[in-house]
Amino acid sequence: MKIAMLAPIAWRTPPRHYGPWELVTSLLTEALVARGVDVTLFATLDSITSAKLDGVVPAPYSEDPTIDAKVWEYRHLSHLFAQADRFDLIHNQADFPAHAFAPLVHTPMVTTIHGFSSERILPMYQPFQDRIHYVAISEADRHPSLRYAATIHHGIALDEFPFERDGGDGLLFFGRIHPDKGAKEAIAAARSSGHHLDIYGIVQDQAYFDATVAPELDDQIRYHGPVGGADRAQALGKARTLLHLINFDEPFGLSVVEAMACGTPVIATRRGSMSELIEHDRTGFLVDDAEGAVRAIARIGELDRATVRQRAVERFSVDRMADEYIALYRSVLQRTQVSNG
């Protein structure tokens, strides 16, 4: 089986600090190669992989201002699709622009939809659903107007998130600094509960950060910026709980399962995929408002961190994710062979 894995080009694959789509693409690629699958990763040329690396984009456009996102994205896509007949299957991790090329080649294609952002993108999905096999990353993120080949939850490299039996006393916010992700709500919950809050993540909305986060920073509320590697795992594992008080219907939430892999329970707003990821009263608490979040913080000691870790191991391993994608690839290829006679 020869797979062309199409990565986004916003960040390196894998990302240095932030880049959830690129991270999942890397994790899946490495797991497939470990299983003997012949994978060519189409990504920025500074990417790191055990697969064959192919590409034309010198660097990620979010890191190099000389890279025009639109220009290089279409150069990136053209480079892959010009050689589509070399592969048994194309796995698109780079959103809907690739769909424009799908009718021009015979190679079957899978698209992982990393969050259905808006009704406005439907015209680049609906007309292609007889040609492309769509994967949802949660049941909550399925759009009623589309047909899906599967729902496959993301998996993580569990050995990169060691179990922390004792955790710590502080609360944690881990994610983009943007109104959607609930930094303001996490700060309010920390103030009400009297606990310290450590905030990690890129500033995606500078005005929001300046108005909502920066004025609150003191000895109790601390902002550390983005973090990766071992420092990321330490931040997630040394927390009492992760506060994920989102203001949108989040399609997944890598930091949620990464925290749980460290044994850290999660308190999250009951929106989007959170009820799929978090087992209420077992691996965390699902809440509906600010008061519920404060009550949950007071109860977090009731949860067993070893159980939180074990459930993450059972449900969110990269091995499980890879096995489910391989099963999907085989199903797609079998159906393609049947339809081609």
C-alpha positions in Angstrom: 0.0 0.0 0.0 1.5 3.3 -1.1 0.1 6.4 0.6 0.6 10.0 -0.2 0.1 11.9 3.1 -0.7 15.6 2.4 0.2 17.8 5.3 -0.8 21.5 5.8 2.0 24.1 5.3 1.1 26.5 8.1 3.6 24.9 10.4 6.4 22.3 10.1 5.4 18.6 10.4 5.7 17.9 13.3 5.3 21.4 14.7 7.9 23.0 17.0 5.3 24.3 19.4 1.8 24.8 17.9 0.2 23.1 14.9 -2.5 20.5 15.8 -3.2 19.4 12.2 0.5 19.0 11.5 1.0 17.1 14.8 -1.7 14.6 14.0 -0.4 14.2 10.5 3.1 13.5 11.9 1.8 11.0 14.5 -0.2 9.1 12.0 2.6 9.1 9.4 5.2 7.7 11.8 2.8 5.0 13.1 2.0 3.9 9.5 5.7 3.7 8.6 6.3 1.6 11.8 3.7 -0.8 10.5 5.4 -1.2 7.2 3.2 1.1 5.1 4.9 2.9 2.3 4.2 6.6 3.0 5.4 9.7 1.2 4.8 12.8 3.3 4.1 16.0 1.3 5.0 18.8 3.7 7.3 21.8 4.2 10.9 20.9 3.4 12.1 21.5 6.9 9.7 18.7 8.1 11.1 15.7 10.0 9.8 12.2 9.2 10.8 8.5 8.9 8.6 8.4 5.8 9.8 9.7 2.4 9.6 13.5 2.5 8.6 15.2 -0.7 7.6 18.8 -1.3 8.4 22.2 -2.7 7.5 24.6 0.1 10.7 25.8 1.7 9.3 26.7 5.1 5.9 27.1 7.0 4.1 30.3 6.1 3.3 31.0 9.8 7.0 31.1 10.6 8.5 32.7 7.4 6.9 35.9 6.2 8.4 35.5 2.8 6.1 32.5 2.2 2.8 33.7 0.7 0.2 31.2 2.0 -2.1 31.1 -1.0 0.7 30.9 -3.6 2.6 28.1 -1.9 -0.5 26.2 -0.9 -1.4 25.7 -4.5 2.1 25.0 -5.5 2.2 22.3 -2.8 -1.1 20.8 -4.0 0.0 20.8 -7.7 3.2 19.1 -6.8 1.4 16.1 -5.2 -1.5 15.8 -7.7 0.9 15.9 -10.7 2.2 12.5 -9.4 -1.0 11.1 -8.0 -0.8 8.0 -10.1 2.3 6.8 -8.2 0.1 6.2 -5.1 -2.7 3.8 -4.1 -4.4 6.5 -2.0 -4.0 10.1 -1.1 -4.8 11.1 2.5 -5.5 14.8 2.7 -4.9 16.5 6.0 -4.9 20.0 4.6 -8.5 21.1 4.3 -10.7 21.6 1.3 -8.4 23.2 -1.4 -7.2 19.7 -2.3 -10.7 18.8 -3.3 -10.4 21.0 -6.4 -7.8 18.6 -7.8 -9.6 15.3 -6.8 -11.8 15.0 -10.0 -8.6 15.4 -12.2 -7.0 12.2 -10.9 -8.1 8.5 -10.5 -6.3 7.9 -7.2 -8.8 7.5 -4.3 -8.7 10.1 -1.6 -9.5 10.4 2.1 -9.9 13.7 3.8 -9.7 14.1 7.5 -11.9 17.1 8.4 -10.0 18.8 11.3 -13.1 20.7 12.4 -16.1 21.8 10.3 -15.5 25.6 10.6 -18.5 27.1 8.9 -21.5 26.4 6.6 -19.7 28.5 4.0 -17.2 25.7 3.3 -19.9 23.3 2.3 -19.6 24.1 -1.5 -16.1 22.6 -1.3 -17.3 19.4 0.4 -20.8 18.5 -0.8 -20.1 18.3 -4.6 -17.1 16.0 -3.9 -18.5 13.5 -1.5 -19.0 10.8 -4.2 -15.3 11.1 -5.0 -13.7 11.7 -1.6 -14.0 9.7 1.6 -14.6 12.0 4.6 -13.4 11.3 8.1 -14.8 13.1 11.1 -12.6 13.6 14.2 -15.6 13.3 16.5 -19.3 12.4 16.2 -20.1 16.0 17.4 -18.3 17.5 14.4 -20.2 15.6 11.7 -22.2 17.8 9.4 -25.7 16.5 8.6 -25.3 17.4 4.9 -22.3 15.2 4.4 -21.7 11.4 4.2 -18.7 10.1 6.2 -16.6 7.0 5.8 -15.7 7.0 9.5 -15.3 8.8 12.7 -11.7 8.4 14.0 -10.7 10.1 17.2 -7.1 11.5 17.2 -4.5 9.5 19.0 -1.4 10.7 20.8 2.1 9.3 21.6 1.4 8.1 25.1 5.1 7.6 26.0 5.6 11.4 25.5 3.1 12.1 28.3 4.3 10.2 31.4 1.9 9.6 34.2 2.2 12.1 37.1 0.6 10.4 40.1 0.5 13.5 42.4 0.0 16.3 39.9 0.2 19.7 41.6 -1.9 22.3 43.3 -2.3 24.8 40.4 -4.8 25.0 37.6 -3.9 24.9 33.9 -5.1 26.6 30.8 -3.5 25.2 27.6 -4.5 26.4 24.2 -4.8 29.3 21.8 -5.3 32.7 23.5 -8.6 33.4 21.7 -12.2 34.0 22.9 -13.2 30.6 21.7 -10.8 28.8 24.0 -12.0 30.4 27.3 -8.9 32.0 28.8 -11.1 34.6 30.4 -13.4 32.0 31.9 -10.4 30.0 33.2 -9.0 33.1 34.9 -12.4 33.9 36.5 -12.6 30.3 37.8 -9.1 30.4 39.2 -9.9 33.7 41.0 -13.1 32.3 42.5 -11.5 29.1 43.6 -8.3 30.7 45.0 -5.9 28.5 43.0 -3.0 29.6 40.9 -3.5 29.4 37.1 -0.7 28.7 34.6 -1.6 29.8 31.0 0.2 28.3 28.0 -0.4 28.9 24.3 0.1 31.1 21.3 -1.6 34.5 21.3 -4.0 34.2 18.3 -6.0 37.2 19.2 -3.8 40.0 20.4 -6.6 42.4 21.2 -8.3 39.7 23.4 -5.0 39.0 25.1 -4.4 42.7 25.8 -7.9 43.4 27.1 -8.6 40.1 29.0 -5.5 38.3 29.9 -2.6 40.8 30.3 -4.4 42.9 33.0 -5.0 39.8 35.1 -1.4 38.6 35.2 0.2 38.6 38.7 1.5 36.1 41.1 -1.7 34.0 40.9 -2.3 34.2 37.1 0.8 33.5 35.1 1.3 33.4 31.3 4.2 31.3 29.9 3.7 31.5 26.1 3.7 28.4 23.8 5.5 25.3 24.9 6.5 22.0 23.2 8.3 18.7 23.8 9.1 17.6 27.4 8.1 21.0 28.8 4.6 20.5 27.3 4.2 17.2 29.1 5.5 18.6 32.3 3.1 21.5 32.2 0.2 19.1 31.6 1.2 16.6 34.2 2.0 19.0 37.1 -1.4 20.5 37.1 -4.3 19.8 39.5 -6.7 20.0 36.6 -6.9 21.4 33.1 -9.6 24.0 32.6 -11.1 23.8 29.1 -14.0 26.3 29.4 -14.5 26.7 25.7 -17.0 29.0 24.0 -17.4 27.1 20.8 -18.3 23.6 19.7 -14.7 22.2 19.6 -14.3 19.3 17.2 -11.7 17.6 19.3 -9.1 18.9 21.8 -5.6 17.4 21.8 -4.7 19.1 25.0 -7.6 17.4 26.7 -6.4 13.9 25.9 -2.8 14.8 26.5 -3.6 16.1 30.0 -5.6 12.9 30.7 -2.6 10.8 29.5 -0.6 12.4 32.3 -3.3 11.6 34.8 -4.6 15.2 34.9 -8.4 15.3 34.9 -10.1 17.9 32.8 -12.9 20.3 33.6 -14.6 21.3 30.3 -17.7 23.1 29.1 -20.3 20.7 27.8 -19.9 21.6 24.2 -18.8 20.0 20.9 -16.7 16.8 21.4 -16.1 17.2 25.1 -18.7 14.6 26.1 -17.0 12.1 23.8 -13.5 12.7 25.3 -14.3 13.2 29.0 -16.1 10.6 31.1 -18.0 12.7 33.6 -17.1 11.9 37.2 -14.4 9.6 36.0 -11.8 11.4 33.9 -13.0 14.9 34.6 -16.2 17.0 34.9 -18.5 18.5 32.2 -19.9 21.8 33.3 -22.5 24.3 31.9 -21.5 27.6 33.5 -18.9 29.4 35.7 -20.5 28.3 38.9 -20.3 24.7 37.7 -16.6 25.1 36.9 -15.8 26.4 40.4 -17.8 23.5 42.0 -15.9 21.1 39.8 -12.5 22.5 40.9 -13.5 21.8 44.5 -14.3 18.2 43.7 -11.3 17.4 41.5 -9.6 15.6 44.3 -12.3 12.9 44.2 -11.0 11.6 40.8 -8.3 9.0 40.7 -5.4 10.1 38.5 -4.4 6.5 37.7 -7.9 5.9 36.3 -7.6 9.0 34.2 -4.3 7.8 32.8 -5.6 4.3 32.1 -8.7 5.5 30.2 -6.5 7.7 28.0 -4.3 4.7 27.3 -7.3 2.6 26.4 -9.0 5.2 24.2 -6.5 7.7 22.7 -3.3 5.9 21.7 -1.7 6.6 18.3 -1.7 2.8 17.7 -5.5 2.7 17.9 -5.7 5.7 15.5 -3.3 4.1 13.0 -5.2 0.8 13.1 -8.5 2.5 12.3 -7.0 4.5 9.4 -5.4 1.3 7.9 -8.8 -0.4 8.1 -10.4 2.6 6.4 -7.7 2.6 3.6 -8.2 -1.1 2.9 -12.0 -0.6 2.8 -11.6 2.3 0.4 -9.2 0.5 -1.9 -11.4 -2.6 -1.9 -14.5 -0.5 -2.9 -12.4 1.2 -5.6 -11.4 -2.1 -7.1 -15.0 -3.3 -7.1 -16.3 -0.2 -8.7 -13.5 -0.3 -11.4 -14.6 -3.9 -12.2 
